[in-house]
Amino acid sequence: MVRRDQHAAGREGRRGARGAGAVTAYVPGDRVRTRTADPAGHTRLPRYARGATGTVVQVAGSHPLADDRARGLDVPAQPVYHVRFAARDLFGDGDHGVTVELWHDHLDHDPEGPA
């Protein structure tokens, strides 16, 4: 039988020390807006979330940007955030939230939200 806390410890272990020195620009509670770029290749920013406003709910460590790693680039680690969006803002319907894991390069401060 596997205990739930073993899974949590494993996830934290993968987040480990790589890029631990990267400075986070956002903290839980910050309002952010996703960028609207439409790259030709792979991106971890889902199309449905582009240009959307959400709230940072967790800082999830620092990792190289997956978009660049998919192109074979060796890039430095940057902060990764869990950002929660209202489903109705993304899909026009729903009373629940959607949490997306996004890298620093996918985000900007929401000019209408607290900095």
C-alpha positions as CSV (number, residue, x, y, z in Angstrom):
1,M,0.0,0.0,0.0
2,V,1.4,3.4,-0.9
3,R,0.7,6.3,1.4
4,R,-0.3,9.7,0.0
5,D,2.6,11.5,1.7
6,Q,5.1,9.3,-0.2
7,H,3.8,10.7,-3.5
8,A,4.2,14.3,-2.2
9,A,7.7,13.6,-1.1
10,G,8.5,12.2,-4.5
11,R,7.2,15.3,-6.3
12,E,9.2,17.6,-4.1
13,G,12.3,15.5,-4.7
14,R,12.0,16.0,-8.4
15,R,11.7,19.7,-8.0
16,G,14.9,19.5,-6.0
17,A,17.8,21.9,-6.1
18,R,18.1,22.5,-9.8
19,G,17.7,26.2,-10.3
20,A,16.9,26.7,-6.6
21,G,18.6,30.1,-6.8
22,A,16.2,31.5,-9.4
23,V,14.4,34.5,-8.0
24,T,10.6,34.3,-8.2
25,A,8.7,37.3,-9.5
26,Y,5.3,36.2,-8.2
27,V,4.0,34.8,-5.0
28,P,0.8,33.0,-4.1
29,G,-2.1,35.5,-4.4
30,D,-0.5,37.6,-7.2
31,R,-2.8,38.2,-10.2
32,V,-1.1,37.4,-13.5
33,R,-1.9,37.5,-17.2
34,T,-0.7,34.8,-19.6
35,R,1.1,36.0,-22.8
36,T,-0.6,35.6,-26.1
37,A,2.4,34.4,-28.2
38,D,1.6,31.7,-30.7
39,P,4.9,29.9,-31.2
40,A,5.5,27.6,-34.2
41,G,6.7,24.7,-32.0
42,H,5.9,23.1,-28.7
43,T,4.7,25.2,-25.8
44,R,3.5,24.4,-22.3
45,L,1.1,27.4,-22.4
46,P,-2.2,25.9,-23.6
47,R,-4.0,27.9,-26.3
48,Y,-7.2,28.1,-24.1
49,A,-5.2,29.9,-21.4
50,R,-3.5,32.5,-23.6
51,G,-4.3,36.1,-22.7
52,A,-6.2,34.9,-19.6
53,T,-6.0,36.4,-16.1
54,G,-5.4,34.1,-13.1
55,T,-4.0,33.9,-9.6
56,V,-0.8,32.3,-8.6
57,V,-1.6,29.5,-6.1
58,Q,1.9,28.0,-5.7
59,V,5.5,28.4,-6.6
60,A,6.5,24.9,-8.0
61,G,10.3,25.2,-8.0
62,S,12.6,26.2,-10.9
63,H,13.1,24.3,-14.1
64,P,14.4,24.9,-17.6
65,L,11.6,26.2,-19.9
66,A,10.1,23.1,-21.4
67,D,9.4,25.0,-24.6
68,D,13.1,25.6,-25.2
69,R,14.2,22.1,-24.0
70,A,11.8,20.6,-26.6
71,R,13.9,22.4,-29.2
72,G,17.1,20.9,-27.7
73,L,18.3,24.2,-26.2
74,D,20.3,24.2,-22.9
75,V,18.6,27.0,-21.0
76,P,18.8,28.1,-17.3
77,A,16.1,27.2,-14.9
78,Q,13.3,29.7,-14.2
79,P,10.5,29.7,-11.7
80,V,7.4,27.6,-12.4
81,Y,4.0,28.5,-11.0
82,H,0.6,26.9,-10.5
83,V,-1.9,29.4,-11.7
84,R,-5.6,29.1,-11.1
85,F,-8.1,30.4,-13.6
86,A,-11.9,30.6,-13.5
87,A,-13.3,28.0,-15.9
88,R,-15.8,30.5,-17.2
89,D,-13.0,32.9,-18.2
90,L,-11.3,30.1,-20.2
91,F,-14.3,28.3,-21.6
92,G,-17.2,30.7,-21.2
93,D,-18.9,28.3,-18.8
94,G,-18.4,26.5,-15.5
95,D,-18.3,27.5,-11.9
96,H,-15.0,25.7,-11.0
97,G,-11.3,26.6,-11.3
98,V,-8.6,25.3,-13.6
99,T,-5.0,25.2,-12.4
100,V,-2.3,25.3,-15.0
101,E,1.5,24.8,-14.4
102,L,3.3,27.7,-16.2
103,W,6.8,29.0,-16.5
104,H,7.9,32.6,-15.7
105,D,8.3,33.4,-19.4
106,H,4.6,32.6,-19.9
107,L,3.4,35.3,-17.5
108,D,3.1,39.0,-16.9
109,H,1.7,40.9,-13.9
110,D,-2.0,41.7,-14.4
111,P,-2.0,45.5,-14.7
112,E,-5.5,45.6,-13.0
113,G,-4.6,43.3,-10.1
114,P,-2.3,43.8,-7.1
115,A,1.4,43.7,-7.9
